[in-house]
Amino acid sequence: MSQCQILVLDEADKLLSMDYQQPLDKIISFLPSDRQILLYSATFPVAIRGFMVNTVTDTLIVYLYLMPAILNCYGFL
């Protein structure tokens, strides 16, 4: 684990719930301090914000928004 440079958390809102917080903290403690953590989530609850403040440095947040016209074009509306 000390060689792991990137940790990817898909469905981060679920993985950062209280059920997973302790095991996740343990895993992160084994990673090098200069690791990269990628969080993917359709929602951005308070749990993710708290995790970012306490664990992640040099944060970049990307919000994706699909305009109704694009969704309609692909038959989603």
NORVENGI-V402314 format. One record per run of one state. SS is the DSSP state (H for helix, E for strand, - for the rest). FROM is the first residue (numbers start at 1). TO is the last residue. If there is no record, write none. Layout:
SS/FROM/TO
SS/FROM/TO
This chain:
-/1/5
E/6/10
-/11/11
H/12/15
-/16/17
H/18/29
-/30/35
E/36/40
-/41/45
H/46/55
-/56/67
H/68/73
-/74/77
